[in-house]
Amino acid sequence: MEALGFGAWNATMNKIINKLGDLAVEQYTSIKGVHGDIQYISDELGSMRAFLCKLSVGGGDHHDDEQTVDWMKQIRDVAYDIEDCIDNVALRLGSEPHGGCGYKLRRAWYVATTLQARSDIAAEIGDLKLRAQHIGERRVRYGVTNPEKPKGSGGGGAAAKSASGAGHHPPASFRERDRLLPASLVVGTNEPEVMKDDIGELVEWLSDVRETKKTKILAIVGFGGLGKTTLAMALYRKLTEQYDSRALVQMSHKLDSLELLRSILEQVRMPRDQGYGSASADPLRQIEGFTEAQIKSKIKNLLKKKSYFILIDDVWSTSSWQNISDTLPRESQGSIIVLTTRFRSVADACCPEEVQPENNRVYTLKPLTEEKSERIFLERAPGADRENFKDKIDLILKKCGGLPLAIVVVAGLLASNLQSKSHWENVTTSLSSSALESELTTEGVTQILDLCYDDSSSDYQTCLLYLSLFPKGSRISRKRLIRRWIAEGFIGNKPGKTVEEAGEDYFNELIDRNMVRPVDLSSNGKVKNIQVHDMILEYIMSKSSEDNFITVVGGHWLTKTPWNRVRRLSIQSIDREHGKTPIERLRLSHLRSLTAFESLKELPSFPSKVVILKILDLEGCKNLPGDLLDKICRMFHLRYLSLRKTDINHLPSRIGKLHYLEILDIRETYVKKLPTSVEHLKQLTHLLCGNKRKRLGLKLTQGITKMAALSTLSGIEIGQSSSTTLANLHYLTKVKKLSIYRIENHYPQPQADKIYARLRSAIQTLSSGSLKSLAVNDDSTDDDSLSHGYFLDSLHSLSDPPVHLRALKLSGKLSKIPKWIERMENLERLTLSLSVLRTNVLRIVGTLTTLFSLTFFLNSSQLSKTVRKTLEENTRCSGGEIFVPAKNGDEADGKLTVLFPSLRLLRFMTPVIPLLAFQEEAMPKLQRLELRFGMLEGVHGLENLSSLQQVLFGVNSRASQVAKEKDRTSLRIVFI
């Protein structure tokens, strides 16, 4: 029955039943008959849900019974309509008056003005009751029979497990898992061990390109899930630093050649010699108005007589390849074109080996050997008992047919309960009973994915299917995804955990089950972004479409247009080749979620009648309609609103009418100040604003300080007008994260002292409450002659310092670190201005036993004469080089303390890095060293970092001599 999508919306059924319970106690249900109807509907839905739970584990042929499928869809539709009706009640009736002066008169007026609305609501609820009643009767009339009791004790197996856990928590192993992912993930994407031979062979074949000045074309071909993209990406990471330009694009079934060419142009135009930390570099000039011919011409001109590396992933036809191939000049200075495809005929046509065989090559990926299959299985199921489960592991690997994708998802399934013999038995029994062949087909992969899907809770299934919102190849942000889950109502409260922590659990489960892969990591060791494998994304898109859970327009796979109401809509690209768009045929009156990834051109008239929309995500959309913001302010049910990276420059005063709004994301827009009405956004928990790269913030206003529910306040600016406002900042007692992008200091010292004092007081007050993360950037001027000091230098005078923070970032004008830093016993992440980098500072910071990551940051615009002198003085005072010590204390008396005992990540992100030297045994657990710079004087002692696994160089010139400082074959040197 999971194939019918029950698990994906079982959580929604529970939520609707709870809403009906709340509705039944409201005063307006005193309308004749309404209370009884609501109770009947609630009882009927509860019975239907219980019946479907039984059906999902019952025997017989219910899974494929068309009558049962149709009946279930009727339940789903009426449940959604009931939820729409409930959500619309508050909007149509408004707030009922309660007591006070003139209560009777106000009450009479309210009754009179809402009489028609109350009558309409009563009629709608009556109709819904009849629909629910008829659906219940239809089950009996058309023979949707009761399921048989599963054989055995409770009917083990994946499906039984899913149903028994439906609507409840994930498996125990995931519930109890620590939210902080293993520290080893700080290293990032490793070169796949099972592909080292393939990588070595192809690197050798490509290595002479720069010498011969030829262009080589490599086509990697193989069945979906064999690792074509993984292999191509390994080559891309390993070789691209040698080339002047590079680009990585993905094709699809429905090729949008204009968008593909535009992506290549944007990437090859990216300046490779841009100094790190620069805020002056503007984004690439808009090229949306270019025609296809213009883009092709520009690409040819840019790449002509240059070296380049172009990776084109997932080519589906020779015609689509030819359109791109003609654009890439062959008369280059030695270049590489790599493409991947599932089809041998496409590979042969794109890369004819009979023509210039020394420059064209088709590389066929084959299934893994038994040895490599076992190795990758044990890597993804760490702790598996190889001796006790040898027969079962052998069976699993045989059924997976050497396909890496199948192996890792089954390993992820078993990892949920590795020590349970019954769990191993259930999985192997399900695999044995399936019609899997030694050579896996697409249908065979689908059967394996079905097994993994059915073995999960309904809440997890809902979160998984939600990924179909995002286009193929997208980097999906952890925070964005979890916040959207919460706004949708998918994440419920769990004992002892906040709703955000519960969301983290489901996100980590996606990773642990190998249904997604981490691609970017945060400085705290958590995964920042994930990607979904093409075959998994195609699978979940199919299930999502089947259940009318999400409707995708312009996606990479063709999906049928739903005939019934659309609940969640994802506009992924624009169809330029056909006049009429699929959206024009959709019924959007009941739309609850709208996401657009490119523009709203597919939606010519924004649906003004969409009143129950909860999620509106327009991140990155350009040329928004002029009246859009006013229409948004009439969407009173909005909980999540993202206008990030759009070209808006203001928000209307009516924004304050969005009383249910929880997340407002206006980062990287032109909005500098919010209207005073935002003080009415009493449920707003995350206000995300400003531009971190440009260090521009949103003005701190009185309205913001009245948002009592705020948990995240990120991207604000403290200016002269903020003096009075700062006195009220301490009212935000629930703020856990505070980020200040800019502090103005172009005013007399007395006024500056007053502002600084109030800001310090606010920080002290917030730190004594919920504040766990503080970021302050103080570099708003390059004037080195100011009579007063900078704010960061005044922090040492805090009477009650924020010693309980977990993350602290002090960037900009900073001449000394606050003394209280050494008392921060819970600090995990620390970012400091490079201007304080001295050996004695490292000795102080090194005593922080919980410190996970340390970053020294300096923007190129901050590199004034005074800062340069400070850097030179720091180096001189440290004996000519910045010495990284290993221990503190006196060796003679044996009282030595190991410094940086927990540090895994060390980063330098500055235009200039002074000479660095690591003492023997320094930073014993450091795994990753990042050096992003314009100029590096040198690094010594890398061989003394015993746990170091990865060094990343981000440079504007070659750094091969620096790389030679580390002579250990296990170390990965990566240029970025």
Secondary structure, DSSP 8 states (H G I E B T S, - for coil): -GGGTHHHHHHHHHHHHHHHHHHHTSGGGGSTTHHHHHHHHHHHHHHHHHHHHHHHH--TTGGG-HHHHHHHHHHHHHHHHHHHHHHHHHHHH-----SSTTHHHHHHHHHHHTHHHHHHHHHHHHHHHHHHHHHHHHHHHTT-------SSSS--SHHHHHHHTTTS---HHHHTS-SS--GGGGG-S---GGGHHHHHHHHHHHTTHHHHT-EEEEEEE--TTSSHHHHHHHHHHHHGGGSSEEEEEE--SS--HHHHHHHHHHHHTS-TT--TT-S--------TT--HHHHHHHHHHHHTTS-EEEEEE----HHHHHHHHTTS-SSSSSEEEEEEES-HHHHHHHS-TTSSTTTEEEEE-----HHHHHHHHHHHSTT--TTTTHHHHHHHHHHHTT-HHHHHHHHHHHHTTTT-HHHHHHHHHHHHHS---SS--HHHHHHHHHHHHHTS-HHHHHHHHGGGGS-TT--EEHHHHHHHHHHHT----BTTB-HHHHHHHHHHHHHHTTSSEEEEE-TTSSEEEEE--HHHHHHHHHHHHHTTS-EEES-SS-----SSB-SEEEE-----S-SS-GGGGSB-TT--EEEESS-STTSSS--TT--S--EEE-TT--S--TTHHHHHTT-TT--EEE-TTS------GGGGG-TT--EEE-TTSS-----GGGGG-TT--EEE-SBTTTTB-EE--HHHHT-TT-SEEEEEEE-GGGHHHHTTGGG-TT--EEEEEEE---S-HHHHHHHHHHHHHHHHHHHTTT--EEEEEE-S---TT-SS--HHHHGGG-SS--TT-SEEEEEES-SS--GGGGG-TT--EEEEEGGG--HHHHHHHTT-TT--EEEEE--GGG--HHHHHHHHHHHHHTTSSEEE-SEEEETTTTEEEESSTT--EEEEESSEE--EEE-TT-STT--EEEEE-SEE--EE-GGG-TT--EEEEE-SS--HHHHTT---TT-EEEE-
